[in-house]
Structures are given as structure tokens and as C-alpha cells.
Amino acid sequence: MQIGHYQLTNCLISAQMSGITDRPFRALCHTMGAGIAVSKMLSSNPKVWRTDKSRLHMVHSDEPGLRSVQIAGCDPDDMAAAARINVASGAQIIDINMGCPAKKVNRKLAGSALLQYPDLVKQILYAVVNAVDVPVKLKIRTDWASEHRNCVEIAQLAEDCGIQALTIHSRTRAFLFNGNAGYDSIRAAKQNVSILIIANGDITDPHEARAVLDYTGADALMIGRAAQGKPWIFQEIQHYLDTGELLPPMPLGEVKRLLIKHIRELHGFYGQGKGAPDCP
Ligand SMILES: Cc1cc2nc3c(=O)[nH]c(=O)nc-3n(C[C@H](O)[C@H](O)[C@H](O)COP(=O)(O)O)c2cc1C
């Protein structure tokens, strides 16, 4: 799969999850077979980047794999500026968040709240795409609510604005993270646009991954919560997609080795003071 001029090693993407997908976790997912691991959402307001915590969460040019950074906000000029600054700091792909259901984000008309305002969506997408010369992706929920369905309209608008790939989390904003994921809107979007479609939501094992790809016709899959505690899910899914066979469970000794390596990397990244004092 190719996003812009970047060739991905496969069609499996590790989802951005605030508070979880820090640099050590992204590196782990990359080693375990994710084609891209997207960094967490950064506000488009540069004032909030001055804290040490925010600086830690920006991408670093020595990260393994493709460096994709997500930005969130509702002002087209601020979003364009945020995209430029992140590209200057090493981002190779910009991802725009229009999927976040959190009230504190939606109150500022950012994240999934924007899906109610297609004209503003269009202004933001144009501004960001024209601000940078790297590929721009968009991430959305299927719709704001069941009675406000416009997934296909947003997908077409994204295509018209020059977005290169669209990730669709298979729930309306109203469903937050609960309720069965419905993949019909993703399938409809895929049938109506020619940009890359990335299906997301409740993919927890190789069989589901195959089923979602087959049903939606999506070009790629994004996996979030199922990778927490089991980052090797990417290689399990890839093996199944390639061969139709399931890998045997990862030996416990290998799980222990990965766990300890991950803890060491967390200590290295955040400093010894923020982790457990000793690690075997
Ligand atoms: C703790 C947590 C934090 C998240 N943070 C973000 C975020 O910053 N940006 C975003 O686009 N999605 C975020 N998400 C949504 C995930 O990227 C993903 O769309 C969602 O979890 C559905 O995929 P899954 O069923 O594979 O987990 C977050 C999800 C969780 C559980």
C-alpha cells in the first residue's frame, strides 16, 4: 500500500490513542508488524506544546518507521500552521482528527463535532493540504449520530480537497466506544471514492480482520485497543492475511522478553523517576 510517495510494508496501521501511543509503544507496534504507528493527537494551538510533556509527544526524526502525526482543532489557519510546524519537526504524514468524541474536544468544535459542519471541514482540509507537501490523512467517525448520516459526503469532500487516505472508525460519535461496530458506512464510502480507505473499530483478531477487509473492501485496517497488551496482533493478522493460517500463540518467554524491553524503553524515554525502580 502506498500513501502519497510512501510505500508501506503492509496494510495494518496502529491507531493513535492519547495516553497510550507514546514513542516506545509506537516503536513496539512497528517492530511487531504495524505498517504505520500514528502518534497521538496534538492540539492545533502551539501554546500548549511548550510543556515538556507535549514536547515528548511530538515525533522525533530518529523514530523507526514512517512518522505520522495527528493534529486536532477547528480553525483552518491554526490547523495549517500546526501541520507546517509538525512537518518541520519531522512528520512525514499529517493526520487530521475529526473522530474524537470527547466533550472537552467537541465543545471547541474539534474532533467528531466537525462532522456536523461540512463547509468548515472543507476549509480545514484545504488549508492543511495546501500548507504542507507531505500526504495528509483524515480520521473520522462514520457519522455524528444515526439521524445525522453524512459519511459518504465527508469522504467525497475529503477526496476533492486532496486528502490521500481516510480512516473511518465504524461508530457514530453518539456511540462513543460502545455498541457493535457497523461497517456499512465504510463500505459505502469505499464504493464512492477512490482515495485509500482505512477501516477501524473492534478488529481484535485475524478472522475479524479478514472479514472487515472482505465486507468493506477497505484498502487497510487500523487497530487500536486490541494492540494494547498484545502488540504482536499485527504480525498475527498479517500472517493470516498472507497464508490463511493462524500463527501459534506467542511463547510466554518471548512475551516476557518483549515486556521487559518495553519497560526499559519507557524508562529511557520518560526517565527513571517515572517508572518502577527496578527491572530484571
Ligand atoms: C484511550 C484511547 C485514546 C484515543 N485517542 C485517540 C486520539 O488521540 N485520536 C484519534 O483519532 N483516536 C483516538 N482514539 C480512537 C482510536 O484511535 C480508535 O479509533 C478506536 O479505539 C476504535 O478502534 P479499536 O476498536 O481498534 O480500538 C482513542 C481510543 C482510546 C481507547
The ligand as an SDF file (V2000), in Angstrom:
LIG
                    3D

 31 33  0  0  0  0  0  0  0  0999 V2000
   -7.6280    5.6040   25.2310 C   0  0  0  0  0  0  0  0  0  0  0  0
   -7.9430    5.9770   23.8110 C   0  0  0  0  0  0  0  0  0  0  0  0
   -7.4050    7.1410   23.2950 C   0  0  0  0  0  0  0  0  0  0  0  0
   -7.7120    7.5090   21.9570 C   0  0  0  0  0  0  0  0  0  0  0  0
   -7.1440    8.6410   21.4380 N   0  0  0  0  0  0  0  0  0  0  0  0
   -7.3690    8.9570   20.1430 C   0  0  0  0  0  0  0  0  0  0  0  0
   -6.7370   10.0830   19.5430 C   0  0  0  0  0  0  0  0  0  0  0  0
   -5.9680   10.8180   20.1630 O   0  0  0  0  0  0  0  0  0  0  0  0
   -7.0180   10.3280   18.2330 N   0  0  0  0  0  0  0  0  0  0  0  0
   -7.8620    9.5380   17.5000 C   0  0  0  0  0  0  0  0  0  0  0  0
   -8.0840    9.8000   16.3020 O   0  0  0  0  0  0  0  0  0  0  0  0
   -8.4580    8.4630   18.0350 N   0  0  0  0  0  0  0  0  0  0  0  0
   -8.2170    8.1430   19.3220 C   0  0  0  0  0  0  0  0  0  0  0  0
   -8.7970    7.0310   19.8520 N   0  0  0  0  0  0  0  0  0  0  0  0
   -9.6410    6.1720   18.9880 C   0  0  0  0  0  0  0  0  0  0  0  0
   -8.8110    5.0570   18.3680 C   0  0  0  0  0  0  0  0  0  0  0  0
   -7.8080    5.5750   17.5030 O   0  0  0  0  0  0  0  0  0  0  0  0
   -9.7120    4.1030   17.5580 C   0  0  0  0  0  0  0  0  0  0  0  0
  -10.3350    4.8260   16.5350 O   0  0  0  0  0  0  0  0  0  0  0  0
  -10.7920    3.4540   18.4380 C   0  0  0  0  0  0  0  0  0  0  0  0
  -10.2400    2.9610   19.6400 O   0  0  0  0  0  0  0  0  0  0  0  0
  -11.5000    2.3040   17.6780 C   0  0  0  0  0  0  0  0  0  0  0  0
  -10.5630    1.3260   17.2860 O   0  0  0  0  0  0  0  0  0  0  0  0
  -10.3740   -0.0540   18.1360 P   0  0  0  0  0  0  0  0  0  0  0  0
  -11.7390   -0.6650   18.2820 O   0  0  0  0  0  0  0  0  0  0  0  0
   -9.4310   -0.8720   17.2890 O   0  0  0  0  0  0  0  0  0  0  0  0
   -9.8020    0.3410   19.4650 O   0  0  0  0  0  0  0  0  0  0  0  0
   -8.5350    6.6730   21.1650 C   0  0  0  0  0  0  0  0  0  0  0  0
   -9.0580    5.4980   21.7020 C   0  0  0  0  0  0  0  0  0  0  0  0
   -8.7710    5.1380   23.0100 C   0  0  0  0  0  0  0  0  0  0  0  0
   -9.3400    3.8510   23.5530 C   0  0  0  0  0  0  0  0  0  0  0  0
  1  2  1  0
  2  3  1  0
  2 30  2  0
  3  4  2  0
  4  5  1  0
  4 28  1  0
  5  6  2  0
  6  7  1  0
  6 13  1  0
  7  8  2  0
  7  9  1  0
  9 10  1  0
 10 11  2  0
 10 12  1  0
 12 13  2  0
 13 14  1  0
 14 15  1  0
 14 28  1  0
 15 16  1  0
 16 17  1  0
 16 18  1  0
 18 19  1  0
 18 20  1  0
 20 21  1  0
 20 22  1  0
 22 23  1  0
 23 24  1  0
 24 25  2  0
 24 26  1  0
 24 27  1  0
 28 29  2  0
 29 30  1  0
 30 31  1  0
M  END
$$$$
